[in-house]
Amino acid sequence: MRLLNIITFAAATVAAPFPLPDGFPNPNYTQLLSIEKLAGGFLPNSRLPRSLSKNATTALKLLAHNEIFEVAFFNELLTNITTAVPGYRPNDTAPLDRAQLIKNIEAIKNQEELHAIAANTFLVSAGEQAIAPCQYDFPVTNFKNAILFAQVFTDLALGTIPTIQLLFSREAGAAQRNVLTLGSILGQEGQQDGFFRSTQRKTPSAAPFLTGASASIAAKVLEKLIVKDSCPQPISDLGFGTLPSLSIDDEAKTTPEAAWPNFISINPRSTKPSPQENRLSFTVVGLPQSAEFNPSITYLSGQTEPYSVNAFITNPVNGVNASDVRHFIANGPAGAQSNGLTIALFTRGLGPFDNIEQALAVTNAGPVLIEMD
């Protein structure tokens, strides 16, 4: 019995929109006042740090990258709605009040601009270079999928920001205060995610305890959404390393349109199916043959310990000239998954893993993002 609902996203690369008409990422004083008015609030005016540790600097650079990515996305979404391009016309956004929808997206875009400006202000104050925009590849071509995509990357941000707060809690002086700033951003992202979920007629809050992530997981997801060689300061320079890409396979994804292969949406019935009823197929490209020993898929969901299942290779290596594309099947996470985001990693061994860091230490490919709603 198949209970998987695969969401296929068409890829739509956008040209670099920066600088925006409001001057972002470097607005002048008058433009900044306008951004703050539309955002509903002001930049923090607390004392800025004069130095940061290496780990905190890396995390803050990733945060700036992510916030600029979100600005580009919401700017594109707002433009698509206001100019009524196909897939974003009134019938595509119905029954939502279109004027209120535009107001909401405009507020979110400006709030994300202030997040990015705040992150870059912290970096510059600490003697670092501000992060500049890249070009991005948004895998959506209609309003419905755009809102789901926004939910997914916001879920990932909600899991990542607490790990950045932990890094800043170890800083000294003014830098430590960034824990509070990050906490306010975390709350804003949560409110925003509730809007995306309500727009899709989902419960505004997915689960009592949301899924944790890490800066390295967020970096690997974001890097796949950036046009190659378009970043003045590539995310690869941050030192998170590289992993072979893990993707989801399913017959429902065989469409003429390009899919976002690192994402799947599971739409359960009134009771969650067993993992065996949701067996998933995965593909890894560029996996070393040594990584095929004791393979597993490890799921991160909610605030429970990582959960691993055996992965079975369906095309084992035969000969030295064999393809570097490996196919695996594994039970899905439904039996141990909270609503909302789950993260899948291709790992070595079944653990047990006490935390995300232990699972990441034996991760050979990934991640894949799974939404259970």
ZATORRO-92502 format. One record per residue (C-alpha): residue number from 1; residue in one letter; x, y, z. Coordinates in steps of 0.25 Angstrom, whole numbers. Layout:
// residues N
+-----+----+-------+-------+-------+
!   i ! aa !    c1 !    c2 !    c3 !
+-----+----+-------+-------+-------+
! NUM !  a !     X !     Y !     Z !
...
+-----+----+-------+-------+-------+
END
This chain:
// residues 373
+-----+----+-------+-------+-------+
!   i ! aa !    c1 !    c2 !    c3 !
+-----+----+-------+-------+-------+
!   1 !  m !     0 !     0 !     0 !
!   2 !  r !     6 !    13 !    -5 !
!   3 !  l !     3 !    25 !     4 !
!   4 !  l !    14 !    34 !    -1 !
!   5 !  n !    10 !    47 !    -8 !
!   6 !  i !    22 !    52 !   -16 !
!   7 !  i !    22 !    67 !   -18 !
!   8 !  t !    30 !    70 !   -31 !
!   9 !  f !    36 !    84 !   -33 !
!  10 !  a !    40 !    90 !   -46 !
!  11 !  a !    53 !    97 !   -46 !
!  12 !  a !    53 !   112 !   -49 !
!  13 !  t !    66 !   119 !   -49 !
!  14 !  v !    65 !   134 !   -46 !
!  15 !  a !    75 !   145 !   -50 !
!  16 !  a !    81 !   152 !   -39 !
!  17 !  p !    71 !   163 !   -34 !
!  18 !  f !    81 !   171 !   -26 !
!  19 !  p !    81 !   182 !   -23 !
!  20 !  l !    66 !   182 !   -20 !
!  21 !  p !    59 !   195 !   -23 !
!  22 !  d !    59 !   198 !    -8 !
!  23 !  g !    74 !   198 !    -8 !
!  24 !  f !    76 !   184 !    -2 !
!  25 !  p !    86 !   179 !     2 !
!  26 !  n !    92 !   193 !     4 !
!  27 !  p !    81 !   203 !     6 !
!  28 !  n !    83 !   217 !     9 !
!  29 !  y !    77 !   223 !    22 !
!  30 !  t !    64 !   227 !    15 !
!  31 !  q !    63 !   214 !     9 !
!  32 !  l !    65 !   207 !    22 !
!  33 !  l !    54 !   215 !    29 !
!  34 !  s !    45 !   210 !    18 !
!  35 !  i !    49 !   195 !    20 !
!  36 !  e !    47 !   196 !    35 !
!  37 !  k !    33 !   202 !    33 !
!  38 !  l !    29 !   191 !    23 !
!  39 !  a !    35 !   181 !    33 !
!  40 !  g !    28 !   186 !    45 !
!  41 !  g !    40 !   189 !    53 !
!  42 !  f !    54 !   193 !    54 !
!  43 !  l !    68 !   188 !    54 !
!  44 !  p !    74 !   184 !    68 !
!  45 !  n !    82 !   196 !    73 !
!  46 !  s !    90 !   189 !    84 !
!  47 !  r !   105 !   189 !    85 !
!  48 !  l !   112 !   182 !    74 !
!  49 !  p !   123 !   171 !    76 !
!  50 !  r !   138 !   175 !    72 !
!  51 !  s !   142 !   161 !    71 !
!  52 !  l !   136 !   147 !    69 !
!  53 !  s !   142 !   133 !    70 !
!  54 !  k !   144 !   125 !    57 !
!  55 !  n !   132 !   116 !    59 !
!  56 !  a !   123 !   128 !    62 !
!  57 !  t !   128 !   135 !    50 !
!  58 !  t !   125 !   123 !    41 !
!  59 !  a !   111 !   121 !    47 !
!  60 !  l !   108 !   136 !    45 !
!  61 !  k !   113 !   136 !    31 !
!  62 !  l !   104 !   124 !    28 !
!  63 !  l !    92 !   131 !    34 !
!  64 !  a !    95 !   143 !    25 !
!  65 !  h !    95 !   134 !    13 !
!  66 !  n !    82 !   128 !    17 !
!  67 !  e !    75 !   141 !    20 !
!  68 !  i !    79 !   147 !     6 !
!  69 !  f !    74 !   134 !     0 !
!  70 !  e !    61 !   137 !     6 !
!  71 !  v !    60 !   151 !     2 !
!  72 !  a !    63 !   147 !   -12 !
!  73 !  f !    52 !   136 !   -11 !
!  74 !  f !    41 !   145 !    -5 !
!  75 !  n !    45 !   157 !   -15 !
!  76 !  e !    42 !   147 !   -26 !
!  77 !  l !    29 !   142 !   -20 !
!  78 !  l !    24 !   156 !   -18 !
!  79 !  t !    27 !   160 !   -32 !
!  80 !  n !    21 !   147 !   -37 !
!  81 !  i !     8 !   150 !   -30 !
!  82 !  t !     7 !   165 !   -32 !
!  83 !  t !    10 !   163 !   -47 !
!  84 !  a !     0 !   151 !   -48 !
!  85 !  v !    10 !   142 !   -55 !
!  86 !  p !     4 !   128 !   -59 !
!  87 !  g !     3 !   120 !   -46 !
!  88 !  y !     2 !   132 !   -37 !
!  89 !  r !   -11 !   138 !   -43 !
!  90 !  p !   -24 !   140 !   -35 !
!  91 !  n !   -29 !   127 !   -37 !
!  92 !  d !   -16 !   120 !   -33 !
!  93 !  t !   -16 !   128 !   -19 !
!  94 !  a !   -31 !   126 !   -17 !
!  95 !  p !   -38 !   126 !    -7 !
!  96 !  l !   -28 !   135 !     0 !
!  97 !  d !   -30 !   150 !     1 !
!  98 !  r !   -20 !   155 !   -10 !
!  99 !  a !   -18 !   168 !    -4 !
! 100 !  q !   -15 !   163 !    10 !
! 101 !  l !    -6 !   152 !     3 !
! 102 !  i !     2 !   163 !    -4 !
! 103 !  k !     3 !   171 !     9 !
! 104 !  n !     8 !   158 !    17 !
! 105 !  i !    18 !   154 !     7 !
! 106 !  e !    23 !   168 !     6 !
! 107 !  a !    25 !   169 !    21 !
! 108 !  i !    32 !   156 !    21 !
! 109 !  k !    42 !   160 !    10 !
! 110 !  n !    45 !   173 !    18 !
! 111 !  q !    47 !   166 !    31 !
! 112 !  e !    57 !   156 !    24 !
! 113 !  e !    64 !   168 !    18 !
! 114 !  l !    66 !   173 !    33 !
! 115 !  h !    71 !   159 !    37 !
! 116 !  a !    81 !   159 !    26 !
! 117 !  i !    86 !   174 !    29 !
! 118 !  a !    87 !   171 !    44 !
! 119 !  a !    96 !   158 !    41 !
! 120 !  n !   105 !   166 !    32 !
! 121 !  t !   105 !   178 !    42 !
! 122 !  f !   110 !   168 !    52 !
! 123 !  l !   121 !   162 !    43 !
! 124 !  v !   126 !   176 !    39 !
! 125 !  s !   127 !   181 !    53 !
! 126 !  a !   135 !   168 !    56 !
! 127 !  g !   145 !   172 !    45 !
! 128 !  e !   139 !   162 !    35 !
! 129 !  q !   134 !   164 !    21 !
! 130 !  a !   119 !   165 !    18 !
! 131 !  i !   113 !   154 !    11 !
! 132 !  a !   109 !   158 !    -3 !
! 133 !  p !    97 !   152 !   -11 !
! 134 !  c !    98 !   140 !   -20 !
! 135 !  q !    89 !   135 !   -31 !
! 136 !  y !    78 !   124 !   -27 !
! 137 !  d !    71 !   113 !   -33 !
! 138 !  f !    57 !   112 !   -27 !
! 139 !  p !    50 !    99 !   -31 !
! 140 !  v !    36 !   105 !   -32 !
! 141 !  t !    27 !   110 !   -43 !
! 142 !  n !    14 !   112 !   -36 !
! 143 !  f !     8 !   118 !   -23 !
! 144 !  k !     4 !   105 !   -16 !
! 145 !  n !    18 !    99 !   -18 !
! 146 !  a !    25 !   113 !   -14 !
! 147 !  i !    18 !   113 !    -1 !
! 148 !  l !    21 !    98 !     2 !
! 149 !  f !    36 !   101 !    -2 !
! 150 !  a !    36 !   113 !     8 !
! 151 !  q !    30 !   104 !    19 !
! 152 !  v !    42 !    94 !    17 !
! 153 !  f !    53 !   104 !    17 !
! 154 !  t !    47 !   111 !    29 !
! 155 !  d !    46 !    98 !    36 !
! 156 !  l !    61 !    96 !    34 !
! 157 !  a !    64 !   110 !    39 !
! 158 !  l !    56 !   107 !    51 !
! 159 !  g !    65 !    95 !    54 !
! 160 !  t !    78 !   102 !    51 !
! 161 !  i !    77 !   115 !    58 !
! 162 !  p !    77 !   109 !    72 !
! 163 !  t !    90 !   102 !    69 !
! 164 !  i !    96 !   116 !    65 !
! 165 !  q !    90 !   121 !    78 !
! 166 !  l !    98 !   111 !    86 !
! 167 !  l !   111 !   115 !    79 !
! 168 !  f !   108 !   130 !    82 !
! 169 !  s !   105 !   126 !    97 !
! 170 !  r !   120 !   123 !    98 !
! 171 !  e !   125 !   136 !    93 !
! 172 !  a !   129 !   148 !   102 !
! 173 !  g !   123 !   162 !   104 !
! 174 !  a !   114 !   168 !    93 !
! 175 !  a !   115 !   156 !    84 !
! 176 !  q !   108 !   148 !    94 !
! 177 !  r !    96 !   157 !    93 !
! 178 !  n !    94 !   152 !    80 !
! 179 !  v !    87 !   140 !    86 !
! 180 !  l !    76 !   149 !    89 !
! 181 !  t !    75 !   155 !    75 !
! 182 !  l !    75 !   141 !    69 !
! 183 !  g !    64 !   137 !    79 !
! 184 !  s !    56 !   148 !    74 !
! 185 !  i !    59 !   143 !    59 !
! 186 !  l !    55 !   129 !    63 !
! 187 !  g !    41 !   134 !    68 !
! 188 !  q !    39 !   142 !    56 !
! 189 !  e !    42 !   130 !    47 !
! 190 !  g !    32 !   122 !    55 !
! 191 !  q !    21 !   132 !    53 !
! 192 !  q !    25 !   132 !    38 !
! 193 !  d !    24 !   117 !    37 !
! 194 !  g !    10 !   117 !    44 !
! 195 !  f !     6 !   126 !    33 !
! 196 !  f !    11 !   117 !    22 !
! 197 !  r !     5 !   105 !    28 !
! 198 !  s !    -9 !   112 !    30 !
! 199 !  t !    -9 !   116 !    16 !
! 200 !  q !    -8 !   101 !    12 !
! 201 !  r !   -19 !    98 !    22 !
! 202 !  k !   -10 !    91 !    31 !
! 203 !  t !    -9 !    92 !    46 !
! 204 !  p !    -1 !   105 !    49 !
! 205 !  s !     9 !    98 !    58 !
! 206 !  a !    13 !    84 !    53 !
! 207 !  a !    18 !    78 !    66 !
! 208 !  p !    21 !    80 !    80 !
! 209 !  f !    36 !    79 !    78 !
! 210 !  l !    42 !    83 !    65 !
! 211 !  t !    53 !    76 !    58 !
! 212 !  g !    67 !    80 !    61 !
! 213 !  a !    77 !    82 !    50 !
! 214 !  s !    91 !    87 !    49 !
! 215 !  a !    99 !    98 !    42 !
! 216 !  s !   106 !    87 !    33 !
! 217 !  i !    92 !    81 !    29 !
! 218 !  a !    87 !    95 !    25 !
! 219 !  a !    99 !    99 !    17 !
! 220 !  k !    98 !    86 !     9 !
! 221 !  v !    83 !    89 !     6 !
! 222 !  l !    86 !   103 !     3 !
! 223 !  e !    98 !   100 !    -6 !
! 224 !  k !    89 !    92 !   -15 !
! 225 !  l !    80 !   104 !   -17 !
! 226 !  i !    91 !   113 !   -22 !
! 227 !  v !    95 !   114 !   -36 !
! 228 !  k !   109 !   109 !   -38 !
! 229 !  d !   120 !   119 !   -37 !
! 230 !  s !   110 !   131 !   -35 !
! 231 !  c !   115 !   134 !   -21 !
! 232 !  p !   126 !   144 !   -18 !
! 233 !  q !   128 !   137 !    -5 !
! 234 !  p !   124 !   122 !    -7 !
! 235 !  i !   118 !   114 !     4 !
! 236 !  s !   129 !   104 !     1 !
! 237 !  d !   139 !   114 !     7 !
! 238 !  l !   132 !   113 !    21 !
! 239 !  g !   138 !    99 !    23 !
! 240 !  f !   126 !    90 !    24 !
! 241 !  g !   132 !    80 !    15 !
! 242 !  t !   125 !    73 !     3 !
! 243 !  l !   116 !    60 !     3 !
! 244 !  p !   111 !    52 !    -9 !
! 245 !  s !    96 !    56 !   -12 !
! 246 !  l !    85 !    48 !    -6 !
! 247 !  s !    72 !    48 !   -14 !
! 248 !  i !    59 !    42 !   -13 !
! 249 !  d !    54 !    33 !   -25 !
! 250 !  d !    39 !    30 !   -28 !
! 251 !  e !    31 !    27 !   -40 !
! 252 !  a !    23 !    39 !   -37 !
! 253 !  k !    35 !    48 !   -40 !
! 254 !  t !    37 !    43 !   -54 !
! 255 !  t !    31 !    56 !   -61 !
! 256 !  p !    36 !    65 !   -72 !
! 257 !  e !    39 !    75 !   -62 !
! 258 !  a !    52 !    75 !   -53 !
! 259 !  a !    49 !    71 !   -39 !
! 260 !  w !    55 !    76 !   -26 !
! 261 !  p !    61 !    62 !   -23 !
! 262 !  n !    65 !    65 !    -9 !
! 263 !  f !    51 !    66 !    -4 !
! 264 !  i !    38 !    58 !    -2 !
! 265 !  s !    25 !    61 !     5 !
! 266 !  i !    18 !    49 !    12 !
! 267 !  n !     3 !    52 !    13 !
! 268 !  p !    -2 !    41 !    23 !
! 269 !  r !   -16 !    37 !    26 !
! 270 !  s !   -23 !    38 !    39 !
! 271 !  t !   -13 !    28 !    45 !
! 272 !  k !     1 !    28 !    42 !
! 273 !  p !     5 !    16 !    33 !
! 274 !  s !    16 !     7 !    37 !
! 275 !  p !    30 !     9 !    32 !
! 276 !  q !    29 !    -4 !    23 !
! 277 !  e !    17 !     3 !    16 !
! 278 !  n !    26 !    15 !    13 !
! 279 !  r !    38 !     8 !     7 !
! 280 !  l !    47 !    19 !     0 !
! 281 !  s !    57 !    18 !   -11 !
! 282 !  f !    69 !    26 !   -10 !
! 283 !  t !    80 !    29 !   -20 !
! 284 !  v !    95 !    34 !   -17 !
! 285 !  v !   104 !    39 !   -28 !
! 286 !  g !   119 !    38 !   -25 !
! 287 !  l !   119 !    29 !   -13 !
! 288 !  p !   132 !    22 !   -10 !
! 289 !  q !   131 !     7 !   -10 !
! 290 !  s !   136 !     7 !     4 !
! 291 !  a !   123 !    14 !     8 !
! 292 !  e !   115 !     2 !     4 !
! 293 !  f !   119 !    -6 !    17 !
! 294 !  n !   107 !    -6 !    27 !
! 295 !  p !    99 !     5 !    20 !
! 296 !  s !    87 !    11 !    27 !
! 297 !  i !    78 !    23 !    26 !
! 298 !  t !    77 !    31 !    39 !
! 299 !  y !    65 !    40 !    41 !
! 300 !  l !    65 !    53 !    50 !
! 301 !  s !    51 !    56 !    55 !
! 302 !  g !    46 !    65 !    66 !
! 303 !  q !    55 !    65 !    79 !
! 304 !  t !    56 !    49 !    79 !
! 305 !  e !    70 !    42 !    77 !
! 306 !  p !    73 !    39 !    63 !
! 307 !  y !    66 !    27 !    57 !
! 308 !  s !    73 !    18 !    47 !
! 309 !  v !    68 !     7 !    38 !
! 310 !  n !    76 !    -3 !    29 !
! 311 !  a !    78 !     2 !    15 !
! 312 !  f !    79 !    -9 !     4 !
! 313 !  i !    87 !    -7 !    -9 !
! 314 !  t !    79 !   -11 !   -21 !
! 315 !  n !    91 !    -9 !   -31 !
! 316 !  p !   104 !   -14 !   -24 !
! 317 !  v !   117 !   -11 !   -31 !
! 318 !  n !   122 !   -21 !   -41 !
! 319 !  g !   136 !   -19 !   -47 !
! 320 !  v !   145 !    -7 !   -47 !
! 321 !  n !   137 !     1 !   -57 !
! 322 !  a !   124 !     0 !   -50 !
! 323 !  s !   115 !    13 !   -50 !
! 324 !  d !   117 !    22 !   -37 !
! 325 !  v !   102 !    23 !   -36 !
! 326 !  r !    97 !    15 !   -25 !
! 327 !  h !    82 !    11 !   -22 !
! 328 !  f !    77 !     7 !    -8 !
! 329 !  i !    64 !     4 !    -2 !
! 330 !  a !    60 !     6 !    12 !
! 331 !  n !    48 !     7 !    21 !
! 332 !  g !    42 !    21 !    23 !
! 333 !  p !    42 !    28 !    36 !
! 334 !  a !    27 !    29 !    38 !
! 335 !  g !    26 !    20 !    50 !
! 336 !  a !    36 !    29 !    58 !
! 337 !  q !    33 !    42 !    51 !
! 338 !  s !    27 !    55 !    57 !
! 339 !  n !    19 !    64 !    48 !
! 340 !  g !    26 !    74 !    40 !
! 341 !  l !    41 !    73 !    36 !
! 342 !  t !    49 !    60 !    37 !
! 343 !  i !    64 !    60 !    31 !
! 344 !  a !    69 !    47 !    25 !
! 345 !  l !    84 !    44 !    24 !
! 346 !  f !    91 !    32 !    18 !
! 347 !  t !   100 !    27 !    29 !
! 348 !  r !   109 !    16 !    33 !
! 349 !  g !   104 !     6 !    43 !
! 350 !  l !    91 !     7 !    52 !
! 351 !  g !    97 !    14 !    63 !
! 352 !  p !    91 !    16 !    73 !
! 353 !  f !    93 !    31 !    72 !
! 354 !  d !    91 !    40 !    84 !
! 355 !  n !    90 !    53 !    76 !
! 356 !  i !    92 !    59 !    62 !
! 357 !  e !   107 !    61 !    63 !
! 358 !  q !   109 !    46 !    65 !
! 359 !  a !   100 !    43 !    53 !
! 360 !  l !   107 !    53 !    44 !
! 361 !  a !   121 !    47 !    48 !
! 362 !  v !   117 !    35 !    40 !
! 363 !  t !   109 !    41 !    29 !
! 364 !  n !   113 !    38 !    15 !
! 365 !  a !   103 !    45 !     7 !
! 366 !  g !    91 !    55 !     9 !
! 367 !  p !    82 !    61 !    14 !
! 368 !  v !    68 !    58 !     8 !
! 369 !  l !    57 !    67 !    14 !
! 370 !  i !    44 !    60 !    17 !
! 371 !  e !    31 !    67 !    22 !
! 372 !  m !    20 !    59 !    29 !
! 373 !  d !     7 !    67 !    29 !
+-----+----+-------+-------+-------+
END
